[in-house]
Amino acid sequence: MSKIADTNDKIAIAVTKGYKAVENTVVGGYQAVEKAVIGGYKKIEDGFVDTFLAKDGETVDEAKHRIMSCMTEKD
């Protein structure tokens, strides 16, 4: 191969590595935000169910299951 082709290949590899680094950073940041938002939502949802919907002695998961089964029975 000629010097120009070799140099062109090296540049292409460097650009690809840089692009992959940026892509991984952006995707990683998005996934971190997504995980934080979903985690926050789950805490709020569980708190709401525990405070307003759970019967005495019933866990949050049991209350959610009871509510979902009542909703499916109506359909």
C-alpha positions as CSV (number, residue, x, y, z in Angstrom):
1,M,0.0,0.0,0.0
2,S,1.1,3.5,-0.5
3,K,1.9,6.0,2.2
4,I,-1.3,7.9,1.5
5,A,-3.4,4.9,1.9
6,D,-1.7,3.9,5.1
7,T,-2.1,7.4,6.5
8,N,-5.8,7.4,5.5
9,D,-6.3,4.1,7.3
10,K,-4.7,5.4,10.5
11,I,-6.9,8.5,10.3
12,A,-10.0,6.4,9.8
13,I,-9.2,4.2,12.8
14,A,-8.5,7.3,15.0
15,V,-11.8,8.9,14.0
16,T,-13.7,5.7,14.6
17,K,-12.2,5.3,18.1
18,G,-13.1,8.9,18.9
19,Y,-16.6,8.5,17.6
20,K,-17.0,5.3,19.7
21,A,-15.7,7.1,22.8
22,V,-18.2,9.9,22.4
23,E,-21.0,7.4,21.7
24,N,-20.2,5.4,24.8
25,T,-20.1,8.5,26.9
26,V,-23.5,9.8,25.6
27,V,-25.2,6.4,26.0
28,G,-23.7,5.9,29.4
29,G,-25.0,9.3,30.5
30,Y,-28.4,8.6,29.2
31,Q,-28.6,5.3,30.9
32,A,-27.5,6.9,34.2
33,V,-30.2,9.5,33.9
34,E,-32.8,6.9,32.9
35,K,-31.9,4.7,35.9
36,A,-32.1,7.6,38.3
37,V,-35.5,8.8,37.0
38,I,-37.0,5.3,37.1
39,G,-35.6,4.7,40.6
40,G,-37.1,8.0,41.8
41,Y,-40.5,7.2,40.3
42,K,-40.5,3.8,41.9
43,K,-39.8,5.3,45.3
44,I,-42.7,7.8,44.9
45,E,-45.0,5.1,43.6
46,D,-44.2,2.7,46.5
47,G,-44.7,5.5,49.0
48,F,-48.0,6.4,47.5
49,V,-49.2,2.8,47.5
50,D,-48.0,2.3,51.1
51,T,-49.6,5.5,52.4
52,F,-52.9,5.5,50.5
53,L,-53.7,2.1,49.0
54,A,-52.3,-0.6,51.2
55,K,-54.5,-2.2,53.8
56,D,-53.3,-2.8,57.4
57,G,-50.5,-5.4,57.4
58,E,-50.3,-5.5,53.6
59,T,-47.0,-5.0,51.9
60,V,-46.6,-2.6,49.0
61,D,-46.1,-5.5,46.6
62,E,-49.3,-7.3,47.9
63,A,-51.2,-4.0,47.5
64,K,-50.0,-3.5,43.9
65,H,-50.9,-7.1,43.1
66,R,-54.4,-6.7,44.6
67,I,-55.0,-3.5,42.7
68,M,-53.8,-4.9,39.4
69,S,-56.1,-8.0,39.9
70,C,-59.1,-5.8,40.6
71,M,-58.4,-3.7,37.5
72,T,-58.1,-6.9,35.3
73,E,-61.4,-8.3,36.7
74,K,-63.3,-5.1,35.6
75,D,-62.1,-5.5,32.0
